[in-house]
């Protein structure tokens, strides 16, 4: 018998259990959550105040084809993920959104040091993320692993610190370590040379 070459319907894809191996914690916030966090934090730099328009703005940024430009959108989401409460909420909602799409296992990545701008320590950031994820996993039938990101455009000292953080948390939800960011202009060797100079 010939295997079917018919494309699966949208509905079938939606209903099928899925695995998602590359997703950014700070790249999938609900527009309504972004607006609520901004209101609570008194953050006034968002380009839109309407959830639908804000969603369009983020989508347009993601479609521009340049990683550097795409990362612009992260400036806002990262600015709004600086407290344990905000981070935990985003992590919890991540699980909720995964479950809605019938994702049964997801690996979500983020750079912990981006979330320490208001004094939250690295372990505080990790604790908040894990708290939100564990609660989300329990409430929704989904399993989530965390990938700790270092940034290739920053110092290798910091990358080393992030690698150590990943190892420290490996029995508590971390499944990997990633050297993230724009590859053009910052090969790994450059990154390591820079910090030694
Ligand atoms: Zn990515």
py3Dmol code that shows the C-alpha trace and the ligand (Angstrom):
import py3Dmol

protein = """\
ATOM      1  CA  UNK A   1       0.000   0.000   0.000  1.00  0.00           C
ATOM      2  CA  UNK A   2       1.279   3.471  -0.888  1.00  0.00           C
ATOM      3  CA  UNK A   3       1.753   5.877   1.982  1.00  0.00           C
ATOM      4  CA  UNK A   4      -0.649   8.776   1.765  1.00  0.00           C
ATOM      5  CA  UNK A   5       0.869  11.950   0.357  1.00  0.00           C
ATOM      6  CA  UNK A   6      -2.123  14.081   1.276  1.00  0.00           C
ATOM      7  CA  UNK A   7      -1.226  17.065   3.428  1.00  0.00           C
ATOM      8  CA  UNK A   8      -2.561  16.777   6.963  1.00  0.00           C
ATOM      9  CA  UNK A   9      -5.395  19.168   7.592  1.00  0.00           C
ATOM     10  CA  UNK A  10      -4.899  22.191   9.805  1.00  0.00           C
ATOM     11  CA  UNK A  11      -7.287  20.663  12.284  1.00  0.00           C
ATOM     12  CA  UNK A  12      -5.322  17.406  12.433  1.00  0.00           C
ATOM     13  CA  UNK A  13      -2.071  19.314  13.020  1.00  0.00           C
ATOM     14  CA  UNK A  14      -3.735  21.316  15.747  1.00  0.00           C
ATOM     15  CA  UNK A  15      -5.048  18.233  17.494  1.00  0.00           C
ATOM     16  CA  UNK A  16      -1.932  16.066  17.125  1.00  0.00           C
ATOM     17  CA  UNK A  17       0.390  15.837  20.145  1.00  0.00           C
ATOM     18  CA  UNK A  18       3.533  17.811  19.381  1.00  0.00           C
ATOM     19  CA  UNK A  19       7.077  18.376  20.615  1.00  0.00           C
ATOM     20  CA  UNK A  20       8.533  21.904  20.446  1.00  0.00           C
ATOM     21  CA  UNK A  21      12.293  22.048  20.776  1.00  0.00           C
ATOM     22  CA  UNK A  22      13.074  25.708  20.121  1.00  0.00           C
ATOM     23  CA  UNK A  23      11.073  28.431  21.797  1.00  0.00           C
ATOM     24  CA  UNK A  24      12.057  31.625  23.592  1.00  0.00           C
ATOM     25  CA  UNK A  25      10.514  32.352  26.975  1.00  0.00           C
ATOM     26  CA  UNK A  26      10.771  36.093  26.381  1.00  0.00           C
ATOM     27  CA  UNK A  27       9.574  35.807  22.781  1.00  0.00           C
ATOM     28  CA  UNK A  28       6.109  34.389  23.281  1.00  0.00           C
ATOM     29  CA  UNK A  29       4.383  36.664  25.759  1.00  0.00           C
ATOM     30  CA  UNK A  30       0.691  37.271  25.240  1.00  0.00           C
ATOM     31  CA  UNK A  31       0.134  40.880  24.129  1.00  0.00           C
ATOM     32  CA  UNK A  32      -2.411  41.287  26.932  1.00  0.00           C
ATOM     33  CA  UNK A  33       0.216  40.128  29.442  1.00  0.00           C
ATOM     34  CA  UNK A  34       2.779  42.556  28.017  1.00  0.00           C
ATOM     35  CA  UNK A  35       0.306  45.405  28.441  1.00  0.00           C
ATOM     36  CA  UNK A  36      -0.671  44.359  31.962  1.00  0.00           C
ATOM     37  CA  UNK A  37       2.928  43.975  33.089  1.00  0.00           C
ATOM     38  CA  UNK A  38       3.745  47.375  31.553  1.00  0.00           C
ATOM     39  CA  UNK A  39       0.836  49.016  33.368  1.00  0.00           C
ATOM     40  CA  UNK A  40       1.864  47.429  36.671  1.00  0.00           C
ATOM     41  CA  UNK A  41       5.506  48.463  36.255  1.00  0.00           C
ATOM     42  CA  UNK A  42       4.773  51.945  34.912  1.00  0.00           C
ATOM     43  CA  UNK A  43       6.647  51.044  31.723  1.00  0.00           C
ATOM     44  CA  UNK A  44       5.842  53.544  28.961  1.00  0.00           C
ATOM     45  CA  UNK A  45       8.011  52.470  26.045  1.00  0.00           C
ATOM     46  CA  UNK A  46       5.665  50.063  24.287  1.00  0.00           C
ATOM     47  CA  UNK A  47       4.882  51.109  20.702  1.00  0.00           C
ATOM     48  CA  UNK A  48       1.167  50.217  21.013  1.00  0.00           C
ATOM     49  CA  UNK A  49      -1.429  50.181  23.761  1.00  0.00           C
ATOM     50  CA  UNK A  50      -3.987  47.993  21.999  1.00  0.00           C
ATOM     51  CA  UNK A  51      -3.413  44.203  22.298  1.00  0.00           C
ATOM     52  CA  UNK A  52      -4.164  43.474  18.613  1.00  0.00           C
ATOM     53  CA  UNK A  53      -1.941  46.301  17.377  1.00  0.00           C
ATOM     54  CA  UNK A  54       0.810  45.252  19.754  1.00  0.00           C
ATOM     55  CA  UNK A  55       0.547  41.665  18.454  1.00  0.00           C
ATOM     56  CA  UNK A  56       0.904  42.983  14.887  1.00  0.00           C
ATOM     57  CA  UNK A  57       3.920  45.031  15.905  1.00  0.00           C
ATOM     58  CA  UNK A  58       5.682  41.987  17.370  1.00  0.00           C
ATOM     59  CA  UNK A  59       4.765  39.849  14.335  1.00  0.00           C
ATOM     60  CA  UNK A  60       6.112  42.476  11.936  1.00  0.00           C
ATOM     61  CA  UNK A  61       9.376  42.590  13.896  1.00  0.00           C
ATOM     62  CA  UNK A  62       9.709  38.826  13.709  1.00  0.00           C
ATOM     63  CA  UNK A  63       9.126  38.856   9.931  1.00  0.00           C
ATOM     64  CA  UNK A  64      11.755  41.454   9.028  1.00  0.00           C
ATOM     65  CA  UNK A  65      14.351  38.816   8.280  1.00  0.00           C
ATOM     66  CA  UNK A  66      17.193  40.178  10.379  1.00  0.00           C
ATOM     67  CA  UNK A  67      17.911  38.556  13.718  1.00  0.00           C
ATOM     68  CA  UNK A  68      19.290  41.826  15.051  1.00  0.00           C
ATOM     69  CA  UNK A  69      16.075  43.679  14.215  1.00  0.00           C
ATOM     70  CA  UNK A  70      13.968  40.843  15.486  1.00  0.00           C
ATOM     71  CA  UNK A  71      15.731  41.058  18.828  1.00  0.00           C
ATOM     72  CA  UNK A  72      14.475  44.654  19.169  1.00  0.00           C
ATOM     73  CA  UNK A  73      11.117  43.279  20.274  1.00  0.00           C
ATOM     74  CA  UNK A  74      12.827  41.427  23.097  1.00  0.00           C
ATOM     75  CA  UNK A  75      13.948  44.726  24.623  1.00  0.00           C
ATOM     76  CA  UNK A  76      10.380  45.336  25.780  1.00  0.00           C
ATOM     77  CA  UNK A  77       9.555  41.829  26.957  1.00  0.00           C
ATOM     78  CA  UNK A  78      12.846  41.578  28.852  1.00  0.00           C
ATOM     79  CA  UNK A  79      12.270  44.974  30.471  1.00  0.00           C
ATOM     80  CA  UNK A  80       8.952  43.651  31.752  1.00  0.00           C
ATOM     81  CA  UNK A  81      10.386  40.381  33.085  1.00  0.00           C
ATOM     82  CA  UNK A  82      12.476  41.762  35.932  1.00  0.00           C
ATOM     83  CA  UNK A  83      10.526  40.619  38.994  1.00  0.00           C
ATOM     84  CA  UNK A  84       9.921  37.102  40.288  1.00  0.00           C
ATOM     85  CA  UNK A  85       6.164  37.609  39.930  1.00  0.00           C
ATOM     86  CA  UNK A  86       6.359  38.728  36.304  1.00  0.00           C
ATOM     87  CA  UNK A  87       8.769  35.946  35.341  1.00  0.00           C
ATOM     88  CA  UNK A  88       6.704  33.288  37.075  1.00  0.00           C
ATOM     89  CA  UNK A  89       3.578  34.515  35.335  1.00  0.00           C
ATOM     90  CA  UNK A  90       5.205  34.400  31.899  1.00  0.00           C
ATOM     91  CA  UNK A  91       6.535  30.887  32.564  1.00  0.00           C
ATOM     92  CA  UNK A  92       3.146  29.681  33.757  1.00  0.00           C
ATOM     93  CA  UNK A  93       1.364  31.153  30.764  1.00  0.00           C
ATOM     94  CA  UNK A  94       3.951  29.556  28.496  1.00  0.00           C
ATOM     95  CA  UNK A  95       2.794  26.137  29.735  1.00  0.00           C
ATOM     96  CA  UNK A  96      -0.817  27.161  29.304  1.00  0.00           C
ATOM     97  CA  UNK A  97      -0.212  28.257  25.713  1.00  0.00           C
ATOM     98  CA  UNK A  98       1.761  25.094  24.918  1.00  0.00           C
ATOM     99  CA  UNK A  99      -1.080  22.939  26.238  1.00  0.00           C
ATOM    100  CA  UNK A 100      -3.564  24.909  24.152  1.00  0.00           C
ATOM    101  CA  UNK A 101      -1.603  23.929  21.036  1.00  0.00           C
ATOM    102  CA  UNK A 102      -1.376  20.303  22.185  1.00  0.00           C
ATOM    103  CA  UNK A 103       2.354  20.505  22.735  1.00  0.00           C
ATOM    104  CA  UNK A 104       3.201  17.644  25.120  1.00  0.00           C
ATOM    105  CA  UNK A 105       6.898  18.458  25.531  1.00  0.00           C
ATOM    106  CA  UNK A 106       8.630  21.799  25.034  1.00  0.00           C
ATOM    107  CA  UNK A 107      12.141  23.138  25.511  1.00  0.00           C
ATOM    108  CA  UNK A 108      12.163  26.821  26.309  1.00  0.00           C
ATOM    109  CA  UNK A 109      15.254  29.013  26.282  1.00  0.00           C
ATOM    110  CA  UNK A 110      16.172  32.369  27.776  1.00  0.00           C
ATOM    111  CA  UNK A 111      19.229  34.292  28.984  1.00  0.00           C
ATOM    112  CA  UNK A 112      19.000  34.537  32.808  1.00  0.00           C
ATOM    113  CA  UNK A 113      21.373  37.513  33.142  1.00  0.00           C
ATOM    114  CA  UNK A 114      18.966  39.694  31.124  1.00  0.00           C
ATOM    115  CA  UNK A 115      16.514  39.455  33.997  1.00  0.00           C
ATOM    116  CA  UNK A 116      18.712  40.799  36.785  1.00  0.00           C
ATOM    117  CA  UNK A 117      18.341  44.518  35.946  1.00  0.00           C
ATOM    118  CA  UNK A 118      16.245  45.193  39.049  1.00  0.00           C
ATOM    119  CA  UNK A 119      18.311  43.198  41.484  1.00  0.00           C
ATOM    120  CA  UNK A 120      16.933  39.702  41.040  1.00  0.00           C
ATOM    121  CA  UNK A 121      19.904  37.326  41.280  1.00  0.00           C
ATOM    122  CA  UNK A 122      20.545  34.568  38.761  1.00  0.00           C
ATOM    123  CA  UNK A 123      19.190  31.912  41.109  1.00  0.00           C
ATOM    124  CA  UNK A 124      16.201  34.134  41.829  1.00  0.00           C
ATOM    125  CA  UNK A 125      15.500  34.301  38.101  1.00  0.00           C
ATOM    126  CA  UNK A 126      15.824  30.528  37.746  1.00  0.00           C
ATOM    127  CA  UNK A 127      13.624  29.916  40.783  1.00  0.00           C
ATOM    128  CA  UNK A 128      10.872  32.147  39.381  1.00  0.00           C
ATOM    129  CA  UNK A 129      11.003  30.473  35.968  1.00  0.00           C
ATOM    130  CA  UNK A 130      10.913  26.973  37.451  1.00  0.00           C
ATOM    131  CA  UNK A 131       8.090  27.896  39.825  1.00  0.00           C
ATOM    132  CA  UNK A 132       5.947  29.093  36.939  1.00  0.00           C
ATOM    133  CA  UNK A 133       6.812  26.113  34.777  1.00  0.00           C
ATOM    134  CA  UNK A 134       6.210  23.506  37.508  1.00  0.00           C
ATOM    135  CA  UNK A 135       2.832  25.056  38.306  1.00  0.00           C
ATOM    136  CA  UNK A 136       1.987  25.173  34.612  1.00  0.00           C
ATOM    137  CA  UNK A 137       3.085  21.584  34.093  1.00  0.00           C
ATOM    138  CA  UNK A 138       0.838  20.460  36.917  1.00  0.00           C
ATOM    139  CA  UNK A 139      -2.189  22.426  35.803  1.00  0.00           C
ATOM    140  CA  UNK A 140      -1.818  21.539  32.120  1.00  0.00           C
ATOM    141  CA  UNK A 141      -0.596  18.264  30.773  1.00  0.00           C
ATOM    142  CA  UNK A 142       2.738  19.408  29.448  1.00  0.00           C
ATOM    143  CA  UNK A 143       6.396  18.749  30.213  1.00  0.00           C
ATOM    144  CA  UNK A 144       8.893  21.585  29.840  1.00  0.00           C
ATOM    145  CA  UNK A 145      12.694  21.626  29.862  1.00  0.00           C
ATOM    146  CA  UNK A 146      14.778  24.796  30.162  1.00  0.00           C
ATOM    147  CA  UNK A 147      17.761  25.788  28.020  1.00  0.00           C
ATOM    148  CA  UNK A 148      20.029  28.434  29.558  1.00  0.00           C
ATOM    149  CA  UNK A 149      21.360  30.892  26.982  1.00  0.00           C
ATOM    150  CA  UNK A 150      24.596  32.789  26.982  1.00  0.00           C
ATOM    151  CA  UNK A 151      24.981  35.547  24.382  1.00  0.00           C
ATOM    152  CA  UNK A 152      27.766  35.246  21.831  1.00  0.00           C
ATOM    153  CA  UNK A 153      28.159  39.026  21.605  1.00  0.00           C
ATOM    154  CA  UNK A 154      28.886  39.292  25.333  1.00  0.00           C
ATOM    155  CA  UNK A 155      31.982  38.240  27.281  1.00  0.00           C
ATOM    156  CA  UNK A 156      33.097  34.631  27.536  1.00  0.00           C
ATOM    157  CA  UNK A 157      33.303  35.169  31.305  1.00  0.00           C
ATOM    158  CA  UNK A 158      29.541  35.659  31.316  1.00  0.00           C
ATOM    159  CA  UNK A 159      29.060  32.642  29.032  1.00  0.00           C
ATOM    160  CA  UNK A 160      31.057  30.568  31.475  1.00  0.00           C
ATOM    161  CA  UNK A 161      28.893  31.812  34.323  1.00  0.00           C
ATOM    162  CA  UNK A 162      25.749  30.826  32.404  1.00  0.00           C
ATOM    163  CA  UNK A 163      27.190  27.374  31.680  1.00  0.00           C
ATOM    164  CA  UNK A 164      27.817  26.954  35.403  1.00  0.00           C
ATOM    165  CA  UNK A 165      24.273  28.061  36.150  1.00  0.00           C
ATOM    166  CA  UNK A 166      22.951  25.487  33.688  1.00  0.00           C
ATOM    167  CA  UNK A 167      24.955  22.754  35.388  1.00  0.00           C
ATOM    168  CA  UNK A 168      23.828  23.868  38.854  1.00  0.00           C
ATOM    169  CA  UNK A 169      20.193  23.609  37.759  1.00  0.00           C
ATOM    170  CA  UNK A 170      20.466  20.463  35.668  1.00  0.00           C
ATOM    171  CA  UNK A 171      18.578  18.354  38.215  1.00  0.00           C
ATOM    172  CA  UNK A 172      15.927  21.042  38.580  1.00  0.00           C
ATOM    173  CA  UNK A 173      14.616  21.477  35.082  1.00  0.00           C
ATOM    174  CA  UNK A 174      17.545  22.609  32.931  1.00  0.00           C
ATOM    175  CA  UNK A 175      18.131  20.330  29.938  1.00  0.00           C
ATOM    176  CA  UNK A 176      20.695  22.319  27.967  1.00  0.00           C
ATOM    177  CA  UNK A 177      22.977  25.283  27.388  1.00  0.00           C
ATOM    178  CA  UNK A 178      22.998  27.485  24.285  1.00  0.00           C
ATOM    179  CA  UNK A 179      25.302  30.126  22.876  1.00  0.00           C
ATOM    180  CA  UNK A 180      22.666  32.448  21.421  1.00  0.00           C
ATOM    181  CA  UNK A 181      22.553  35.639  19.419  1.00  0.00           C
ATOM    182  CA  UNK A 182      23.648  37.008  16.062  1.00  0.00           C
ATOM    183  CA  UNK A 183      26.216  34.672  14.510  1.00  0.00           C
ATOM    184  CA  UNK A 184      27.301  37.086  11.752  1.00  0.00           C
ATOM    185  CA  UNK A 185      30.272  39.031  13.099  1.00  0.00           C
ATOM    186  CA  UNK A 186      30.561  37.094  16.352  1.00  0.00           C
ATOM    187  CA  UNK A 187      31.977  33.621  15.737  1.00  0.00           C
ATOM    188  CA  UNK A 188      32.721  31.583  18.849  1.00  0.00           C
ATOM    189  CA  UNK A 189      36.457  32.204  18.542  1.00  0.00           C
ATOM    190  CA  UNK A 190      35.898  35.974  18.492  1.00  0.00           C
ATOM    191  CA  UNK A 191      33.759  35.744  21.567  1.00  0.00           C
ATOM    192  CA  UNK A 192      36.470  33.971  23.508  1.00  0.00           C
ATOM    193  CA  UNK A 193      39.261  36.211  22.208  1.00  0.00           C
ATOM    194  CA  UNK A 194      37.419  39.340  23.253  1.00  0.00           C
ATOM    195  CA  UNK A 195      37.170  38.549  26.903  1.00  0.00           C
ATOM    196  CA  UNK A 196      40.827  37.584  27.146  1.00  0.00           C
ATOM    197  CA  UNK A 197      41.840  40.995  25.827  1.00  0.00           C
TER     198      UNK A 197
END
"""
ligand_1 = """\
1
ZN
Zn 15.770 31.004 18.624
"""
view = py3Dmol.view(width=600, height=400)
view.addModel(protein, "pdb")
view.setStyle({"model": 0}, {"cartoon": {"style": "trace"}})
view.addModel(ligand_1, "xyz")
view.setStyle({"model": 1}, {"stick": {}})
view.zoomTo()
view.show()
